[in-house]
Amino acid sequence: MADGRSRKDIQIGQTVEVVQKHDQRTGNLTEGVVKRILTNSSTHPHGIKVMLESGEVGRVKNILS
C-alpha cells in the first residue's frame, strides 16, 4: 500500500483513502475512487489533493490496490 504524496503514483479510477478538511484533526479516512487530481505539483508533504467520484475532496493518505 503506497502513500499519496507523489502525483505519479495516483491515477484516475484508482481506489484511495483520503482525509477531508473537516477530518484532519481526527484523521478519519474516506474511501473512494479518484475522479480528478487537483494538485498540480509533482509531490505534496500532506498528500495529493483529489476529488472522488462521490464529489468529496481530500488529500490521499493511502492508495489501495
C-alpha positions, 0 to 999 in steps of 0.5 A: 500500500503506497502513500499519496504524496507523489502525483505519479503514483495516483491515477484516475479510477484508482481506489484511495483513502483520503482525509477531508478538511473537516477530518484532519484533526481526527484523521478519519479516512474516506474511501473512494475512487479518484475522479480528478487530481487537483494538485498540480505539483509533482509531490505534496508533504500532506498528500495529493489533493483529489476529488472522488467520484462521490464529489468529496475532496481530500488529500490521499493518505493511502492508495489501495490496490 
